[in-house]
């Protein structure tokens, strides 16, 4: 039933924006733009649902750390996703927690976080959370790439370019 699949309701994305670097260099298997593989989606409540925002409905939003720490300063990251490639089916939420390492795709691009994880394709886009210097959790990355089978995942450190994408979407919908 709908109450089990969407207990808080349904929101539709009415706008999505990503980095210019991902648009220019990214690909279906990651590509050179993986260090910039993130997007911001603006969501709107389903018609007839009462019009409450997603944040109002679930109670809060996780802060985004656009000054995500370098790998040596992170003791643990938790990646969340819905892996869909075998042996998974995309129907259940999974998490992996690990001490991150570094991954460099291209010399000119920022290094990425890399963690050991058994999630497969389909988990892309899922958030990565780490405890900040204030002791509270914050979003620091998202799943971008991994091997064809499984064993590890990598995600971009969120920085100035990610903040620019976020600020651009926020400005477009300010006052709504």
PABA-458528 format. One record per residue (C-alpha): x, y, z; residue number from 1; residue in three letters. Coordinates in pm, 1 decimal, decimal comma. Layout:
BEGIN
        xx        yy        zz    n  res
         X         Y         Z  NUM  ALA
...
This chain:
BEGIN
        xx        yy        zz    n  res
       0,0       0,0       0,0    1  UNK
      99,7     362,1     -58,4    2  UNK
     124,7     421,6     320,6    3  UNK
     407,5     165,3     340,2    4  UNK
     591,8     280,9      29,2    5  UNK
     559,5     653,8     102,4    6  UNK
     458,5     694,6     469,2    7  UNK
     530,2    1070,0     468,9    8  UNK
     380,6    1146,2     130,0    9  UNK
     514,9    1212,6    -219,0   10  UNK
     720,0    1503,5    -355,9   11  UNK
     806,3    1561,9    -719,1   12  UNK
    1124,1    1720,8    -846,2   13  UNK
    1043,3    2024,7   -1053,7   14  UNK
    1403,1    2137,7   -1108,0   15  UNK
    1744,4    1969,9   -1113,0   16  UNK
    2084,1    2126,8   -1154,7   17  UNK
    2437,6    1988,1   -1158,4   18  UNK
    2790,2    2119,2   -1207,3   19  UNK
    2920,3    2240,1   -1543,3   20  UNK
    3215,0    2001,0   -1499,0   21  UNK
    2981,7    1700,2   -1476,4   22  UNK
    2784,8    1818,4   -1780,3   23  UNK
    3105,3    1859,8   -1984,1   24  UNK
    3302,5    1554,2   -1867,8   25  UNK
    3073,2    1305,7   -1693,7   26  UNK
    2938,2     986,0   -1835,8   27  UNK
    2717,9     690,6   -1753,1   28  UNK
    3015,1     510,9   -1596,2   29  UNK
    3163,6     809,1   -1413,0   30  UNK
    3421,0     954,3   -1644,5   31  UNK
    3660,0    1236,3   -1576,5   32  UNK
    3385,9    1450,9   -1420,8   33  UNK
    3326,9    1216,4   -1124,4   34  UNK
    3483,5    1465,6    -881,4   35  UNK
    3193,3    1696,3    -969,9   36  UNK
    2916,2    1433,7    -984,2   37  UNK
    2639,0    1583,2    -769,4   38  UNK
    2309,9    1756,9    -824,3   39  UNK
    2055,3    1963,0    -634,5   40  UNK
    1686,8    1889,0    -685,4   41  UNK
    1406,1    2123,0    -588,5   42  UNK
    1099,7    1927,1    -480,4   43  UNK
     734,7    2022,7    -457,2   44  UNK
     454,0    1838,4    -276,8   45  UNK
     212,8    1625,6    -473,3   46  UNK
    -107,4    1810,6    -562,9   47  UNK
    -378,5    1755,9    -302,4   48  UNK
    -131,5    1660,6     -28,4   49  UNK
    -175,3    1972,4     183,4   50  UNK
     123,7    2159,2      44,9   51  UNK
     372,2    2107,4     329,7   52  UNK
     736,8    2108,0     229,5   53  UNK
     944,6    1791,9     262,0   54  UNK
    1143,7    1951,8     545,8   55  UNK
     826,3    2055,3     732,6   56  UNK
     688,8    1703,1     697,0   57  UNK
     991,4    1502,2     811,7   58  UNK
    1103,4    1756,8    1070,8   59  UNK
    1442,7    1875,8     948,2   60  UNK
    1707,3    1865,2     679,6   61  UNK
    2062,4    1746,0     723,6   62  UNK
    2311,7    2030,5     687,8   63  UNK
    2550,3    2017,5     392,2   64  UNK
    2920,3    2068,7     462,8   65  UNK
    3051,3    2261,3     160,9   66  UNK
    3392,8    2265,2     323,8   67  UNK
    3408,0    1888,4     351,4   68  UNK
    3720,5    1778,3     536,1   69  UNK
    4017,3    1609,0     373,2   70  UNK
    4038,0    1231,0     409,6   71  UNK
    4286,0    1228,6     703,3   72  UNK
    4041,9    1438,8     908,3   73  UNK
    3746,8    1197,5     864,8   74  UNK
    3732,2     894,4    1093,2   75  UNK
    3414,5     748,9     942,8   76  UNK
    3167,2     806,3     658,9   77  UNK
    2829,6     636,6     613,8   78  UNK
    2700,4     594,7     257,4   79  UNK
    2330,0     529,6     201,6   80  UNK
    2168,4     395,5    -112,9   81  UNK
    1928,4     164,1    -290,5   82  UNK
    2157,9     -75,6    -480,3   83  UNK
    1978,6    -238,4    -771,8   84  UNK
    2236,7    -455,8    -950,0   85  UNK
    2258,7    -820,0    -836,6   86  UNK
    2246,4    -941,2    -567,9   87  UNK
    2026,4    -641,5    -476,1   88  UNK
    1695,8    -535,0    -630,8   89  UNK
    1673,2    -159,5    -553,8   90  UNK
    1381,2    -204,1    -314,8   91  UNK
    1562,7    -176,3      18,5   92  UNK
    1776,4      93,9     177,2   93  UNK
    2134,9     -12,5     262,4   94  UNK
    2425,8     161,4     433,1   95  UNK
    2802,4     116,5     444,4   96  UNK
    3025,2     274,2     706,4   97  UNK
    3403,5     288,9     668,0   98  UNK
    3708,6     503,7     729,0   99  UNK
    3760,8     676,7     392,5  100  UNK
    4062,7     663,2     167,2  101  UNK
    4138,3     884,4    -132,1  102  UNK
    4067,9     829,4    -499,6  103  UNK
    4202,4    1048,4    -776,4  104  UNK
    4041,9    1019,9   -1119,2  105  UNK
    4222,1    1304,1   -1295,3  106  UNK
    4527,1    1497,2   -1178,5  107  UNK
    4358,5    1836,8   -1223,4  108  UNK
    4040,3    1738,9   -1036,5  109  UNK
    3986,8    1727,2    -659,2  110  UNK
    4042,8    1392,4    -488,6  111  UNK
    3737,0    1191,5    -391,6  112  UNK
    3644,2     993,8     -81,1  113  UNK
    3665,3     614,2    -127,5  114  UNK
    3515,3     355,1     108,7  115  UNK
    3484,4     -21,0     116,2  116  UNK
    3123,2    -113,9      41,9  117  UNK
    2924,3    -399,7    -111,5  118  UNK
    2649,5    -180,9    -261,1  119  UNK
    2618,8    -211,0    -638,9  120  UNK
    2486,2      -0,1    -925,1  121  UNK
    2169,2     183,5    -833,9  122  UNK
    2316,5     324,8    -514,6  123  UNK
    2451,6     625,2    -706,8  124  UNK
    2338,9     960,1    -573,8  125  UNK
    2287,9     832,9    -220,3  126  UNK
    2415,3    1066,3      50,6  127  UNK
    2739,0    1028,1     247,8  128  UNK
    2731,0    1154,2     605,2  129  UNK
    3020,0    1227,3     842,4  130  UNK
    3036,2    1379,1    1189,0  131  UNK
    3149,4    1740,3    1170,2  132  UNK
    3385,5    1926,4    1400,6  133  UNK
    3076,8    2035,0    1597,3  134  UNK
    2994,4    1668,4    1668,2  135  UNK
    2681,3    1672,9    1449,8  136  UNK
    2620,2    1477,7    1127,2  137  UNK
    2644,2    1657,5     793,3  138  UNK
    2625,6    1560,5     427,2  139  UNK
    2978,9    1558,8     281,0  140  UNK
    2943,0    1358,1     -41,3  141  UNK
    2726,7    1122,5    -247,6  142  UNK
    2787,9     795,4    -426,9  143  UNK
    2936,5     861,9    -770,1  144  UNK
    3140,2     564,7    -892,1  145  UNK
    3240,6     210,9    -802,6  146  UNK
    3353,5    -105,8    -979,4  147  UNK
    3118,6    -304,4   -1203,9  148  UNK
    3066,5    -572,5    -939,2  149  UNK
    3116,2    -436,7    -585,8  150  UNK
    3380,7    -380,6    -320,1  151  UNK
    3415,8      -4,3    -297,8  152  UNK
    3242,5     323,7    -374,3  153  UNK
    3374,9     675,1    -432,6  154  UNK
    3213,6    1013,0    -392,2  155  UNK
    3318,6    1374,9    -450,3  156  UNK
    3410,1    1601,9    -160,5  157  UNK
    3157,7    1883,9    -156,8  158  UNK
    3326,6    2221,5    -196,8  159  UNK
    3287,4    2559,8    -364,3  160  UNK
    3148,6    2424,6    -692,6  161  UNK
    2882,8    2219,0    -509,9  162  UNK
    2793,6    2524,5    -301,1  163  UNK
    2753,3    2724,9    -621,6  164  UNK
    2505,2    2468,9    -759,2  165  UNK
    2314,1    2468,2    -427,9  166  UNK
    2306,8    2848,3    -405,4  167  UNK
    2188,6    2878,6    -765,5  168  UNK
    1891,4    2647,2    -706,5  169  UNK
    1814,0    2816,5    -372,9  170  UNK
    1811,4    3159,6    -541,1  171  UNK
    1585,3    3037,3    -822,1  172  UNK
    1319,8    2927,1    -570,7  173  UNK
    1368,8    3192,9    -300,7  174  UNK
    1043,9    3313,2    -154,4  175  UNK
     835,7    3014,4    -261,8  176  UNK
